[in-house]
Amino acid sequence: MKRIMIHSQPRDSLIMINERLANLGDYLPVDKPIIITDENVMAIWGKHFPPGDVITIGTGETIKSFHTVHHIYEQLLSLEADRASFIVGIGGGIVCDIAGFAASTYMRGVRFGFVSTTLLSQVDASVGGKNGFNLGGYKNIVGVFNQPEFVICDLDMLKTVPREEILSGFAEIIKHGAIADRDLFAFLETNREPALALDSQVMEKLVFDSVVIKSEIVNQDEKEKGERRKLNFGHTFGHAIEKLTNVRHGEAVSAGMVLAAKLSVKKNKLSPEASNRLMALIDNYGLPVRLNFDRDAVLKTLRMDKKREGDQVFFVFLNEIGDACIEQIDFRELETLVGV
């Protein structure tokens, strides 16, 4: 097991790579936590949960809504949960986002932790303290920054995750290599087959390296005022595409990274060879390099991006593989690229 610490106020957050769900009880400050999970995780892993009350929610992006959060609040009230309660989200990114938000806002905040069950959640969603839900189809438009006390990344649980969801996780790992670690990027290029086969040693390295990159950035900029914006590489286009096409998050981000790389080339920051290298890696991991979408609808959606300030948006470019930068650009610049 490997440990990484994210430093925050009022508490630090301990990320444990290759710890097991079976050891969850070792990290609980109460005898019986309140567990929030989804139907699929409950069916497969529920028998391994520690003693405690369980709140089960549905699956899919549509349940990441205030309706679900309201349901959780009502269940917490019926369980007579108080400020001494401890909440554990056991699931993927949707469960962790919603559980973290509910814990952060119920009675103005109760303590919480996560057991992350999907690759996307282990390398991204459960790490860094962003919690929230969607509104009007816009991703994570309501949310808070609040760190879980711990995150358990049980790599054995990945074996029960559908392949298409695993690929979504690889999109975020590719992103981490592209923005901050050329060696990780090269490792992905040369270890494609064992990675896609979920080889234990390869996956431990990929998850660990990704969490190291994200934790180092979050430790510098927890509230996304500067450096943390680099983690949004591919997401400005990606979130808009995801909203309009209903593809998986990793698929939309993959297409978004390709568009962002093309814009980086157009602005003379990135070489065409490096852009093609990124596109080839995305394609080799079974992820889309281009998706069909309505150009005008994407542009309209981009104007609701959380990174927008007036007529400009903070956009992440690549200078080279492993080196990203952030600039504010006018929406008219984005219009020149959408749909190419």
Secondary structure as a PSIPRED ss2 file (coil, helix, strand):
# PSIPRED VFORMAT (PSIPRED V4.0)

   1 M C   1.000  0.000  0.000
   2 K E   0.000  0.000  1.000
   3 R E   0.000  0.000  1.000
   4 I E   0.000  0.000  1.000
   5 M E   0.000  0.000  1.000
   6 I E   0.000  0.000  1.000
   7 H C   1.000  0.000  0.000
   8 S C   1.000  0.000  0.000
   9 Q C   1.000  0.000  0.000
  10 P C   1.000  0.000  0.000
  11 R C   1.000  0.000  0.000
  12 D C   1.000  0.000  0.000
  13 S E   0.000  0.000  1.000
  14 L E   0.000  0.000  1.000
  15 I E   0.000  0.000  1.000
  16 M E   0.000  0.000  1.000
  17 I E   0.000  0.000  1.000
  18 N C   1.000  0.000  0.000
  19 E C   1.000  0.000  0.000
  20 R C   1.000  0.000  0.000
  21 L H   0.000  1.000  0.000
  22 A H   0.000  1.000  0.000
  23 N H   0.000  1.000  0.000
  24 L H   0.000  1.000  0.000
  25 G H   0.000  1.000  0.000
  26 D H   0.000  1.000  0.000
  27 Y H   0.000  1.000  0.000
  28 L C   1.000  0.000  0.000
  29 P C   1.000  0.000  0.000
  30 V C   1.000  0.000  0.000
  31 D C   1.000  0.000  0.000
  32 K C   1.000  0.000  0.000
  33 P C   1.000  0.000  0.000
  34 I E   0.000  0.000  1.000
  35 I E   0.000  0.000  1.000
  36 I E   0.000  0.000  1.000
  37 T E   0.000  0.000  1.000
  38 D E   0.000  0.000  1.000
  39 E H   0.000  1.000  0.000
  40 N H   0.000  1.000  0.000
  41 V H   0.000  1.000  0.000
  42 M H   0.000  1.000  0.000
  43 A H   0.000  1.000  0.000
  44 I H   0.000  1.000  0.000
  45 W H   0.000  1.000  0.000
  46 G H   0.000  1.000  0.000
  47 K H   0.000  1.000  0.000
  48 H H   0.000  1.000  0.000
  49 F C   1.000  0.000  0.000
  50 P C   1.000  0.000  0.000
  51 P C   1.000  0.000  0.000
  52 G C   1.000  0.000  0.000
  53 D E   0.000  0.000  1.000
  54 V E   0.000  0.000  1.000
  55 I E   0.000  0.000  1.000
  56 T E   0.000  0.000  1.000
  57 I E   0.000  0.000  1.000
  58 G C   1.000  0.000  0.000
  59 T C   1.000  0.000  0.000
  60 G C   1.000  0.000  0.000
  61 E H   0.000  1.000  0.000
  62 T H   0.000  1.000  0.000
  63 I H   0.000  1.000  0.000
  64 K C   1.000  0.000  0.000
  65 S C   1.000  0.000  0.000
  66 F H   0.000  1.000  0.000
  67 H H   0.000  1.000  0.000
  68 T H   0.000  1.000  0.000
  69 V H   0.000  1.000  0.000
  70 H H   0.000  1.000  0.000
  71 H H   0.000  1.000  0.000
  72 I H   0.000  1.000  0.000
  73 Y H   0.000  1.000  0.000
  74 E H   0.000  1.000  0.000
  75 Q H   0.000  1.000  0.000
  76 L H   0.000  1.000  0.000
  77 L H   0.000  1.000  0.000
  78 S H   0.000  1.000  0.000
  79 L C   1.000  0.000  0.000
  80 E C   1.000  0.000  0.000
  81 A C   1.000  0.000  0.000
  82 D C   1.000  0.000  0.000
  83 R C   1.000  0.000  0.000
  84 A C   1.000  0.000  0.000
  85 S C   1.000  0.000  0.000
  86 F E   0.000  0.000  1.000
  87 I E   0.000  0.000  1.000
  88 V E   0.000  0.000  1.000
  89 G E   0.000  0.000  1.000
  90 I E   0.000  0.000  1.000
  91 G E   0.000  0.000  1.000
  92 G C   1.000  0.000  0.000
  93 G H   0.000  1.000  0.000
  94 I H   0.000  1.000  0.000
  95 V H   0.000  1.000  0.000
  96 C H   0.000  1.000  0.000
  97 D H   0.000  1.000  0.000
  98 I H   0.000  1.000  0.000
  99 A H   0.000  1.000  0.000
 100 G H   0.000  1.000  0.000
 101 F H   0.000  1.000  0.000
 102 A H   0.000  1.000  0.000
 103 A H   0.000  1.000  0.000
 104 S H   0.000  1.000  0.000
 105 T H   0.000  1.000  0.000
 106 Y H   0.000  1.000  0.000
 107 M H   0.000  1.000  0.000
 108 R H   0.000  1.000  0.000
 109 G C   1.000  0.000  0.000
 110 V C   1.000  0.000  0.000
 111 R E   0.000  0.000  1.000
 112 F E   0.000  0.000  1.000
 113 G E   0.000  0.000  1.000
 114 F E   0.000  0.000  1.000
 115 V E   0.000  0.000  1.000
 116 S E   0.000  0.000  1.000
 117 T C   1.000  0.000  0.000
 118 T C   1.000  0.000  0.000
 119 L H   0.000  1.000  0.000
 120 L H   0.000  1.000  0.000
 121 S H   0.000  1.000  0.000
 122 Q H   0.000  1.000  0.000
 123 V H   0.000  1.000  0.000
 124 D H   0.000  1.000  0.000
 125 A H   0.000  1.000  0.000
 126 S C   1.000  0.000  0.000
 127 V C   1.000  0.000  0.000
 128 G C   1.000  0.000  0.000
 129 G C   1.000  0.000  0.000
 130 K E   0.000  0.000  1.000
 131 N E   0.000  0.000  1.000
 132 G E   0.000  0.000  1.000
 133 F E   0.000  0.000  1.000
 134 N E   0.000  0.000  1.000
 135 L E   0.000  0.000  1.000
 136 G C   1.000  0.000  0.000
 137 G C   1.000  0.000  0.000
 138 Y E   0.000  0.000  1.000
 139 K E   0.000  0.000  1.000
 140 N E   0.000  0.000  1.000
 141 I E   0.000  0.000  1.000
 142 V E   0.000  0.000  1.000
 143 G E   0.000  0.000  1.000
 144 V E   0.000  0.000  1.000
 145 F E   0.000  0.000  1.000
 146 N C   1.000  0.000  0.000
 147 Q C   1.000  0.000  0.000
 148 P C   1.000  0.000  0.000
 149 E C   1.000  0.000  0.000
 150 F E   0.000  0.000  1.000
 151 V E   0.000  0.000  1.000
 152 I E   0.000  0.000  1.000
 153 C E   0.000  0.000  1.000
 154 D C   1.000  0.000  0.000
 155 L H   0.000  1.000  0.000
 156 D H   0.000  1.000  0.000
 157 M H   0.000  1.000  0.000
 158 L H   0.000  1.000  0.000
 159 K H   0.000  1.000  0.000
 160 T H   0.000  1.000  0.000
 161 V C   1.000  0.000  0.000
 162 P C   1.000  0.000  0.000
 163 R H   0.000  1.000  0.000
 164 E H   0.000  1.000  0.000
 165 E H   0.000  1.000  0.000
 166 I H   0.000  1.000  0.000
 167 L H   0.000  1.000  0.000
 168 S H   0.000  1.000  0.000
 169 G H   0.000  1.000  0.000
 170 F H   0.000  1.000  0.000
 171 A H   0.000  1.000  0.000
 172 E H   0.000  1.000  0.000
 173 I H   0.000  1.000  0.000
 174 I H   0.000  1.000  0.000
 175 K H   0.000  1.000  0.000
 176 H H   0.000  1.000  0.000
 177 G H   0.000  1.000  0.000
 178 A H   0.000  1.000  0.000
 179 I H   0.000  1.000  0.000
 180 A H   0.000  1.000  0.000
 181 D C   1.000  0.000  0.000
 182 R H   0.000  1.000  0.000
 183 D H   0.000  1.000  0.000
 184 L H   0.000  1.000  0.000
 185 F H   0.000  1.000  0.000
 186 A H   0.000  1.000  0.000
 187 F H   0.000  1.000  0.000
 188 L H   0.000  1.000  0.000
 189 E H   0.000  1.000  0.000
 190 T H   0.000  1.000  0.000
 191 N C   1.000  0.000  0.000
 192 R H   0.000  1.000  0.000
 193 E H   0.000  1.000  0.000
 194 P H   0.000  1.000  0.000
 195 A H   0.000  1.000  0.000
 196 L H   0.000  1.000  0.000
 197 A C   1.000  0.000  0.000
 198 L C   1.000  0.000  0.000
 199 D C   1.000  0.000  0.000
 200 S H   0.000  1.000  0.000
 201 Q H   0.000  1.000  0.000
 202 V H   0.000  1.000  0.000
 203 M H   0.000  1.000  0.000
 204 E H   0.000  1.000  0.000
 205 K H   0.000  1.000  0.000
 206 L H   0.000  1.000  0.000
 207 V H   0.000  1.000  0.000
 208 F H   0.000  1.000  0.000
 209 D H   0.000  1.000  0.000
 210 S H   0.000  1.000  0.000
 211 V H   0.000  1.000  0.000
 212 V H   0.000  1.000  0.000
 213 I H   0.000  1.000  0.000
 214 K H   0.000  1.000  0.000
 215 S H   0.000  1.000  0.000
 216 E H   0.000  1.000  0.000
 217 I H   0.000  1.000  0.000
 218 V H   0.000  1.000  0.000
 219 N H   0.000  1.000  0.000
 220 Q H   0.000  1.000  0.000
 221 D C   1.000  0.000  0.000
 222 E C   1.000  0.000  0.000
 223 K C   1.000  0.000  0.000
 224 E C   1.000  0.000  0.000
 225 K C   1.000  0.000  0.000
 226 G C   1.000  0.000  0.000
 227 E H   0.000  1.000  0.000
 228 R H   0.000  1.000  0.000
 229 R H   0.000  1.000  0.000
 230 K H   0.000  1.000  0.000
 231 L H   0.000  1.000  0.000
 232 N H   0.000  1.000  0.000
 233 F C   1.000  0.000  0.000
 234 G C   1.000  0.000  0.000
 235 H H   0.000  1.000  0.000
 236 T H   0.000  1.000  0.000
 237 F H   0.000  1.000  0.000
 238 G H   0.000  1.000  0.000
 239 H H   0.000  1.000  0.000
 240 A H   0.000  1.000  0.000
 241 I H   0.000  1.000  0.000
 242 E H   0.000  1.000  0.000
 243 K H   0.000  1.000  0.000
 244 L H   0.000  1.000  0.000
 245 T H   0.000  1.000  0.000
 246 N C   1.000  0.000  0.000
 247 V C   1.000  0.000  0.000
 248 R C   1.000  0.000  0.000
 249 H H   0.000  1.000  0.000
 250 G H   0.000  1.000  0.000
 251 E H   0.000  1.000  0.000
 252 A H   0.000  1.000  0.000
 253 V H   0.000  1.000  0.000
 254 S H   0.000  1.000  0.000
 255 A H   0.000  1.000  0.000
 256 G H   0.000  1.000  0.000
 257 M H   0.000  1.000  0.000
 258 V H   0.000  1.000  0.000
 259 L H   0.000  1.000  0.000
 260 A H   0.000  1.000  0.000
 261 A H   0.000  1.000  0.000
 262 K H   0.000  1.000  0.000
 263 L H   0.000  1.000  0.000
 264 S H   0.000  1.000  0.000
 265 V H   0.000  1.000  0.000
 266 K H   0.000  1.000  0.000
 267 K C   1.000  0.000  0.000
 268 N C   1.000  0.000  0.000
 269 K C   1.000  0.000  0.000
 270 L C   1.000  0.000  0.000
 271 S C   1.000  0.000  0.000
 272 P H   0.000  1.000  0.000
 273 E H   0.000  1.000  0.000
 274 A H   0.000  1.000  0.000
 275 S H   0.000  1.000  0.000
 276 N H   0.000  1.000  0.000
 277 R H   0.000  1.000  0.000
 278 L H   0.000  1.000  0.000
 279 M H   0.000  1.000  0.000
 280 A H   0.000  1.000  0.000
 281 L H   0.000  1.000  0.000
 282 I H   0.000  1.000  0.000
 283 D H   0.000  1.000  0.000
 284 N H   0.000  1.000  0.000
 285 Y C   1.000  0.000  0.000
 286 G C   1.000  0.000  0.000
 287 L C   1.000  0.000  0.000
 288 P C   1.000  0.000  0.000
 289 V C   1.000  0.000  0.000
 290 R C   1.000  0.000  0.000
 291 L C   1.000  0.000  0.000
 292 N C   1.000  0.000  0.000
 293 F C   1.000  0.000  0.000
 294 D C   1.000  0.000  0.000
 295 R H   0.000  1.000  0.000
 296 D H   0.000  1.000  0.000
 297 A H   0.000  1.000  0.000
 298 V H   0.000  1.000  0.000
 299 L H   0.000  1.000  0.000
 300 K H   0.000  1.000  0.000
 301 T H   0.000  1.000  0.000
 302 L H   0.000  1.000  0.000
 303 R C   1.000  0.000  0.000
 304 M C   1.000  0.000  0.000
 305 D C   1.000  0.000  0.000
 306 K C   1.000  0.000  0.000
 307 K C   1.000  0.000  0.000
 308 R E   0.000  0.000  1.000
 309 E E   0.000  0.000  1.000
 310 G C   1.000  0.000  0.000
 311 D C   1.000  0.000  0.000
 312 Q E   0.000  0.000  1.000
 313 V E   0.000  0.000  1.000
 314 F E   0.000  0.000  1.000
 315 F E   0.000  0.000  1.000
 316 V E   0.000  0.000  1.000
 317 F E   0.000  0.000  1.000
 318 L E   0.000  0.000  1.000
 319 N E   0.000  0.000  1.000
 320 E E   0.000  0.000  1.000
 321 I C   1.000  0.000  0.000
 322 G C   1.000  0.000  0.000
 323 D E   0.000  0.000  1.000
 324 A E   0.000  0.000  1.000
 325 C E   0.000  0.000  1.000
 326 I E   0.000  0.000  1.000
 327 E E   0.000  0.000  1.000
 328 Q E   0.000  0.000  1.000
 329 I E   0.000  0.000  1.000
 330 D E   0.000  0.000  1.000
 331 F H   0.000  1.000  0.000
 332 R H   0.000  1.000  0.000
 333 E H   0.000  1.000  0.000
 334 L H   0.000  1.000  0.000
 335 E H   0.000  1.000  0.000
 336 T C   1.000  0.000  0.000
 337 L C   1.000  0.000  0.000
 338 V C   1.000  0.000  0.000
 339 G C   1.000  0.000  0.000
 340 V C   1.000  0.000  0.000
